[in-house]
Amino acid sequence: MRMLLLGIALLAASTGIQAQAQDVQDIKSRINQYFTATEDKDWETVVDFLYPPLFEQVSKEEMVQMFADMSGNGMEVDMSGYRIKRISAPFAFESERYAPVSYMGTMTIQFTSDSYKTPEMVGMIKGNLEGTHGTDAVSYDGATNTFTVLVDKVMYAIADEGTKNWHFIENDAQNPMTQQLIPAEVRAHFAEE
C-alpha cells in the first residue's frame, strides 16, 4: 500500500514538473515573439501581447499611438538584444497563472531636435533615465546626442488557467497600475524568491 501511495505521489509530482516545464517553454516562445515585435517596432503586435486588463485604463489604439510616438517628435528610439535571464515557476491564483520574467536588453534614444540638446535638457533626461534604470546603466554620447540604456527589468507573464496564451505587464513597484492589476497575494508569493 505504501508503495502504491509513493508511486501516486511521484507520478503527481512528475506531472506537475512537466506542466511547469511546458509553461516555461510557452512563456519563452511568446516572450521571444514579443521581443521581436518590440525590436521591429511592430506596435500592433506588441500591444496584442500586453495584459488585457491594461486596456481598461488606456485603449489599445491609444497604446499603439503612444508607442508609435516614441520615435518622432525629435527623437529616435531603438531597442535591441532583448533576452530572457530567468523565468520563475508559475504561481496559480484565482483563475490565472503568474510568472515573473527577468530580462535584459539595450535601448538607445537619439534626440534629433535642438530643443533636446541644451545642457539643462540633457541633464534632466539623464537624471530621469538614471532614476528608472540606475546610474551604471545609462551612458550619453554628446556627439550624437544619444543615450544608451542597459535595460535589466522584470515583467509578469500572465495566462488564464488552462491556456498557453501568455500576456505581459512590467513589474514596476512605482507604478500604481501594476499594484492594481497584480494581486497582493501574487506579489507576496514572488517577493519570497
KAZIZI-V539870 format. One record per residue. N is the residue number from 1. SS is DSSP state (h for helix, s for strand, l for the rest). Layout:
BEGIN
N | SS
N | SS
END
This chain:
BEGIN
1 | l
2 | h
3 | h
4 | h
5 | h
6 | h
7 | h
8 | h
9 | h
10 | h
11 | h
12 | h
13 | h
14 | h
15 | h
16 | h
17 | h
18 | h
19 | h
20 | h
21 | h
22 | h
23 | h
24 | h
25 | h
26 | h
27 | h
28 | h
29 | h
30 | h
31 | h
32 | h
33 | h
34 | h
35 | h
36 | h
37 | h
38 | h
39 | h
40 | l
41 | l
42 | l
43 | h
44 | h
45 | h
46 | h
47 | h
48 | h
49 | l
50 | s
51 | l
52 | h
53 | h
54 | h
55 | h
56 | h
57 | l
58 | l
59 | l
60 | h
61 | h
62 | h
63 | h
64 | h
65 | h
66 | h
67 | h
68 | h
69 | h
70 | h
71 | l
72 | s
73 | l
74 | l
75 | s
76 | s
77 | s
78 | s
79 | s
80 | s
81 | s
82 | s
83 | s
84 | s
85 | s
86 | s
87 | s
88 | l
89 | l
90 | l
91 | s
92 | s
93 | s
94 | l
95 | l
96 | s
97 | s
98 | s
99 | s
100 | s
101 | s
102 | s
103 | s
104 | s
105 | s
106 | s
107 | s
108 | s
109 | s
110 | s
111 | s
112 | l
113 | l
114 | h
115 | h
116 | h
117 | l
118 | l
119 | h
120 | h
121 | h
122 | h
123 | h
124 | h
125 | h
126 | h
127 | h
128 | h
129 | h
130 | h
131 | h
132 | h
133 | h
134 | l
135 | h
136 | h
137 | h
138 | s
139 | s
140 | s
141 | s
142 | l
143 | l
144 | l
145 | l
146 | s
147 | s
148 | s
149 | s
150 | s
151 | s
152 | s
153 | s
154 | s
155 | s
156 | s
157 | s
158 | s
159 | s
160 | s
161 | l
162 | l
163 | l
164 | l
165 | l
166 | l
167 | s
168 | s
169 | s
170 | s
171 | l
172 | l
173 | l
174 | l
175 | l
176 | h
177 | h
178 | h
179 | h
180 | h
181 | h
182 | l
183 | l
184 | h
185 | h
186 | h
187 | h
188 | h
189 | h
190 | h
191 | h
192 | l
193 | l
END
